[in-house]
Amino acid sequence: MRNLSLQHKLRRNLRGRDSLFHPRNPSYKWFVLANIMLGTFMAVLDSTIVNVGLPKIMSSFGVGLDTIQWVVTAYMLSMAVMLPTSGWLADKFGYKKVYFWGLFLFTVGSLFCGLSSDENSLIISRIIQGLGAGAVQPLGMAIITREFPPKQRGVALGFWAIAAAASISFGPLLGGYLVDNFSWALIFDVNVPVGVFALFSTIIIQREFVHPNARKFDFIGFVSVIIFLPVLLYALTEGNSASNSAGWSAPYILACLAISAVAFVVFVTRELTTDSPLLNLRLLADRNFGLANLFMLIFGLGMFGSTFLLPLFLQNSLGYTALQSGAVFLPIGIIQGTISPLVGIFSDKTNPKIPLFIGIGLLAASFFINYNLSFMSEHSFIMMSLYLRGLGMGMIFTPLSALSLMTISREQMAQASSITNTVRQIGGSLGVAILSTLLTSRTNFHAQIYGQSVEATSQTFHNVTQNMAYYIQQHSGSSLAMAMKQGQSLVTQHINSQAFIQGVNDDFFLAGLFTLLGFIPILLAQSKKKKEGKVK
């Protein structure tokens, strides 16, 4: 009898433990949220951690900005290509299964990135990473919105935003430490053990959900979108490339733009006419959802397009180490992670436009502050802009999600999430391509302007180079003729450095203008839910 009693207690205890992960248990959705936050942390981490390592990667492979930008762009681009497909895959094969394999692909891609021996293998490995992240991010958001009721959705999305905020804060800091003390390869290898843990937790925690009416796969839409995006970005990045002497009028650039335009028209036409679209663009007819995605495109152009600028400026112009340049980003995520849940509670109870307006204004202000960077920029001046950026981002994402999904049904969450994340990644990819191209062209422009101001026959130029030559001769033992050449070389180097800083400033100014445009769609959005129903 005693043994039977012990067995009964053991079964009851086991059932109690299993019930923690049962959908009917009130705690289940919070375990799911924690599991999704871990995957989101990894996916966003690799969007930020790589930025502080770019100067070392450029030096290690001996490549310039026009090549190394593909380390950032390839990741975002492959995410953008995968995002529309992830919704169909989840509906067809199950959310848990596709989320798991997305994590697996991301972890394997991280391992390959760390083993890369040249820039081409690194870019290919980043594509693998991005394909995995392209499944993790949208499905994570869709799973959260499915598990949480509308009255708790704002709070849940706020905590989900903490994962992104933590990666923004600690990603560059961790990356800087690894780059300075070990190798740039470790900024990718660090994902492997975390990814393995996330895979096991996904198996244990999540339940499976398969859509009962999975639609057919839109092959034409898929092919057209994977042609449109890469070809367009290639044309944008090669327009001012050093290897392209003809510039934007080069025949292959014009051909790429034409092919991209045709593919875009085919994609949009197909998505609006087929019964089983890859992306249900009809959802954009919903006023709030369409305007929120327009804002997300504008946001991606400015925010994600400018994320690689500051580490380059700090390390190349101010002499910061990778760790020091990564440490400046620490307050951004802390501020964003602290304020996001509070803003989520506020937006659930009142007009979500209020924090959105404030956040857009603060984010634009941070970019315009960075427009005044120079050799003399103090640490406190740089940090002030980042404090505003963290505060602004913390006030944007949660109310924007609540506003955009206000009239979207639960059955359409996967499609809506795919569209939102695709638009954001397209905006980010275009932003990186546009701003990096602008940085190259504006740096060359300012170098020419400054170079014209330095006349080799002027007395001022002669006095400066002569004084520098005397100093070099006294401290290095060079001959006077050699010291004069070295002095002139230093003047030229200073001109190029100043031109680079001015090019960075021009990029930040454009990012600020992009962000200000975000006021328009938010002004047009509705802050109250209509009673007549949802978008079909």
N, C-alpha and C positions, 0 to 999 in steps of 0.2 A: 504494500500500500504506500509505503514511504517513497519507493522508487517511482511509482505512478504519479505521486504528488509532485516529485521533483521534475519529472518529465513534463507535467502539465505547466508548471511554473516556467520551465525553460522555453516551451512553445509560446507561452504568453509573452515572455520577454522578447523572444525573437520577432513575434508579430509586432510588438511595440517598436522595435528597432526598424523593421521594414516599413512601418507606417509613417516614419519620418519622411520617406520618399514616395509615399502614396499621394496621388493628386488630391484626395479628399482631406488630407491632413493640412491644417492651416499653415504649418511651417514649410510645406513642400515648395511653395512658390518662392520663398526666400532662399532656400537651398539652390533652386534653379537660378535665381538672380545672382547668387555668389559664383556659381559655375560659369554663367555667361560673362560676368565681370572679369573673370580670369582670362577667358579667351579674348575679350575686347581689349584688355590691358596689353596682351601680347601683340595683337594686330596693330593697335595704335602706337605701341612702343617702337615698332620698326619704321613707322613714319617719322619719328622724331629722333631716335637714337643715332641714326645714320648721319644726321646733319653735322654733328660735331666731329665726325670722323672723315668728312669729305676732304679737308686739306691734306690729311695723312694719306688717304687713298690716292688722291691726285699725285702726291709726291712718290708714293710707292710704285704706281703704274706709269708715271711720267706722262700724264694726260692733262688736257686743259678743261676749262669749265664746260665747253660745248659737248664734251664727251662724258664727263663725270655727272652731268645733270641727269643722264639716263639711268643712273643708279637710283635716283629719286623718282624719275618719271616712269621707268619700267614697272616699278612696284605699284604706283598709283594707276597706271594705265591697265595693267593686268587685272587689278581689282575692279576697275570700271567695266572691263569686258566680262568678268565673271559675275558681277552683281546682278545683271538681268537674268542670267541663267540659273542662279541659285534659287530663285523663287520657284521656277518650274521643277528643278531637281528635288526641292523639298516637298512640293505637292505630290510629285510622282513617287519618290522613294522613301520619304519620311524626313521630318525635320531633324530628329536626333541623329539619324544615320548620315545625312549630308553635313550636318554641323561637325560630327566626329571626323569625317574624312577631310573636311576643310582644315580642321586643326592638324590632322596628320600631314597633309600636304604642306601647310605652313611650317611645321616643325622640320620636315625633311628639307624644304627649301632653305631654312635657316642653317642647317648643317652644311649644305652645299655652298652657301655664301661664305662661311668660314673657311672652306677648303679651296676657294677660288684662287687661281694663280695669275689671272690677268683680268682686265676690265670686261672683256667679252663674257667670260664664264661667270663673273659676278653679276652682270646684267641679266644673263639667262637665269641664274639662281634667284635673283630678285623677282623675275617673272613668276617662277614657281611659288615663291612666297606670296606674291600678290594674288595668285589664283586661290590659294588657301584662305587668305584674309578676306577675299571677295565673297567667300561662302560664310565665314564666321561672323562678320559684322552685321549684315542685314538679317540673317537668320536669328542672331542673338536678340536683336531689337524686336523681331516678329514674335519670338518665343515669349519674351517678357510681356509684350502687349497682349498676348493671348492668355497668359496665366494670371495676370492681374486685372481686377475689375476696374472700370473707368475711374471710380473715386480714388483708387490707390495708384493709378497709372502715372500720374505726375511725380509722386514720391519715388516710385520704382525707377522711372526714367532718370530722376535726379541722382539716385544712388548709382545707376548704371553709368551716368556721366562721370562719377568719381573715378571709375576705372580709366577712362580716357584722360581725366585730369592728372591722375597719378603717373601715367606713362609720360605725359607732357612734362611733368616736374622732374621725375626721377630718371626718365630715359636719357636725356642729355647729360645729366650728372653722372649716371652710371657709365654711359658711353665715354664721357671724357676721362673718367678714372681708368677705364680699361685701355683706352687708346694711349694715354700718357705712360702707364705703368706696364702694360703688356703689349698688346697688338690690336690693330683695328679689327682683326678677324673675330675677336672675342665679343664684339658688340652684336654679332649674329649668333655665336655659339651659346650665349647666355639664354637664348630662347629654347634650347633643346631640352634641358631638364624641366623647365616650367611647362613646356609643351607636353611632355610625357605625363606629368602630373595632371594637367588639364584633360588629357585623353582618358585617363582612368576615372577621374571624377565625373566626366560626361557619361561614361558607361554606367556608373553606379547611380547617379542622381536622376538624370533626365528620363522621362517617359517618351515613348514614341508617339508621333502624331502624323498620320498620312491623310492628305486631303481626299475626301470621298469621290470628288469629280475632277481628277487631274486632267488638264487640257493637253492637247497635242503639242509637240515641240515645234517651235517656229524656226525652221532651219534657215529660211531666206532672211529673216530678221537677224538671226545670229551671225550669218556670214557677212551681211551688210554692215553690222555694227563693228565687227572685228576688222573690217577693211577701213571704215570711216575714221575711227579714232587713231590707230597707229599711223596711218598715212598722213593725217592732218598734223599730228604732233611732229612727225618726222619733217614735214615741210616747214613748220614753224621754227624748229630748232636748227635746221640747216640753212635757213634764209640768210643769216649773218655769220655762218660758220667760216672759220679761217680757211677751210679747204674748198669753199665755194666762192670763187673769184667773181662770178657773174651776179651774185646776190639774189634778190627776189625775182629777177628776170631770167634766171637760169631755166632752161627747158624742163629739167627734171623736177624743179620746184613747182613750176606751173602745171606740169602733168599730175603731180601728187595732189595739188589743190583741186584740180578738176576731178580726179578719181574720188577724192574725199567728198566733194560736193554731190556727185552722182550717187555714191553709197549712202549718204545722209538722206537724200530724197527718197531712195528706195526703202530705207529703213522706216522713215516716218510714214510713207504711203502704205507699206506693208502692215505696220502696227495698227494703223487706223482702219484697215479694211479686212483683216483676217479675223476669224472667230477665236483663234487661239494665239494671241500675240505674245511675243517674248516679254515685252513690257506693255502693260495695259495703259497706253498713253491716254485712253479715255478718262482715266482717273484725274488727269490734269484739268478736266473740265470742271471738277469740283473747285470752287473759288479759292477756298483756303489752301487746299492741297497744292493747286497749281501755283498760287502766289508764293507759298512757302518754298517750293522747289525753285522758283525764279530767284528768290533770296539766297537759297543755298548755292546756286550757280555763281551768283555775284560774290557771296562769301568765300567760296572756294578760290575764285580768281585772286582775291586780295590776300586772304589769310594763308592758305596753303601755298600759294605762289611765292610768299615772302618768307616762309619759315627757314629756308636755307641761307638767307641773306646775312642775318645777324652773326651766326658762327663764322662765316667767311670774313666778315668785317672785323670781328673781335680778334681772330687768330692772325689774319694777314695784315691788318692795318694797325691794331693796338698791341700786338704781340702776346695776346692771351694764350695760355695753354689750352688743350682740349678740355681738361677738367674745369678750368676757370670759365671757359665759354659755356660749358654745360651747366655750371652752377648758377648762372644768371637766370636760367629757366625754372629753377626750383620754385620760386614763389608763384609762378603762373598756375601750375596745377594745384598747389595748395589752396590758393584763393578760389580757383574755379571749383575744386572739389568741396570746399567749405560752403560756398554760396549756392551751388546747384540744387541741393535738396531743399534749402530754404526758399529759393525762387520757385521750385516745383510746388511746394505747399501754397505759396502766395498765388501762383498762376492758376491753381485748382480752385481757389476761392474768389478770385477777382479777374480783372481784365489782363490776359497774358501780354497784350500789346505794351503795357507800361514798362515791364522789365526789358522787353525787346528794344524799345526806343532808347532806353538808357544804355543798354549793352552795345547797340550799334554806335551810338555817339562816343562811348568810351573807347571802343575798338578803333574807330577812325582817328580819334585823338592820339592814340598810341602810335599809329603809323605816321601822323604828321609831326609828332615829336621826333621820331627817328629820321625825319627829313633833314634835321639839323646836325647829323653826326659829323664828326671831324677828328683830326689827330688829337685834339685837346678835350674830347668828350670824357667827362668824369664818370666813374662807376655809378654814382648816385643818379646822374642824368639818364644813363642807360636803364637803370632799374626802375625809374619812375614810369617809363613807357611800358615796361613789362608788368608792373603792378596794375596799370590801367587795362592792359590786354587780358590779364587773368580775370579781373573783375568783369570786363565786358563779355568774355566768352562764357563765364559762369552764369550770366544773365540772359544768354541767347538760346542755348541748345534746348533746355528743358521746356520753356514756354513755347518755343518754335515747334517742338514735337507735339505738344498738347494742342496747339493751334492747327497744325496741318492735319492731324488725325481726328479732328473733332467730328467729322461726318463720314469717316471711313469705317465700313463694317469690319468685324473681326475676321470674316472670311477673306477680305481683301488686304489684310495686314501684310502678308508676305509680298504681294505685288507692290503695295505702297512703299514698303521698306526698301525693296529693290530699286524702285524709281528714285527715292530720296537719296540713297547711298550712291547710286550711279551718277546722278546729277552732281552730287558733291565731289565725287572723284573726277568726273569730267572737268568740273570747274577747277579743281586742284591741279590736274594734269595740264590743262590749258594755262593756268596761272604760272606754273613752273616754267613751261615752255616760253610764254610771253615775257615774263620778267627776266628770265635768264638771257633771252635774246636781246631784250632791252638793255640789260646790264652790259652786255658786250658792245652793243652799238653806242650807248651813251658814254661808256668808258673811252672808246675810240674817239668819239666826238670831243669830249672834254680834253683828252690828251692832245688833239690837234689844236684846240683853242689855246690851251696853256703853252703848247710848243711854239705857236705863233707869237706869243707874248714874250718869249725868251729869244732875244736877238743876240746872235753870237758876237756881233760887232759893238753891242752896247757897253758903256762903261760900267754899268751896274753888274751885268753878267761877268765882265772881266774881273771886277773887284771881288765878287763872291767866289768865283772859281780859283782866283789867285790866293785868297785867304784860306780856302779849303786846302789848296795844294801845299801851302806852308805848314798847315797843321798836320796833313798826312805825311809830309816829308819828315817832320820832326818826330813823329810817333811810329812810323813804319820803316824809315830808312830808305824810302824810294828816292829815285832821282827826281829832279824838279820837273822834267818833261813827263815822266810817268805819273807823278803826283797831280800834274795839271789834268791829264786824261782821266785819272781816277776822280778828281773833283767834278769834272764835267759829267762823268758817268753818274755820280751821286745826285747831281741836279736833275738829270734825266730820270733817274729812278724815283726821285721825289715827285716829279711831275706825273709820272705814271701812277704812283701810289695815290696822289691827290685826285687824279682822274677817276680811279677806281672808287674812291670814297664818294665822289660826286655822282657816279653812276649808281651806287647803292642808294644814295639819297633820292635820286630820281625814281628808282623802283619803289621805295617806300611812299613817296608822294602819290604815285599811281595806285598803289594798294589802298591808300586812304581814300582816293576818289572812287575806286571800286566799292569800298565799304559804304560810303555815303549813299551810293545808288540803292543800297539795301533798304533805305527808308521808304522807297516808293511802293514795293509790293506789300510791306507790312501795313502801310497806311490804307491800302485798298482791301486788306483782309477783314473778315468779319470776326468779332470777338465773342459772339453768342451763337449757340447752336440752333439751327432751324428745326422746327418740329416736323416738317414735311418728309423727312426721311433721309436716306443715305444715297450716295452715288452708286449706280448700278454698273 
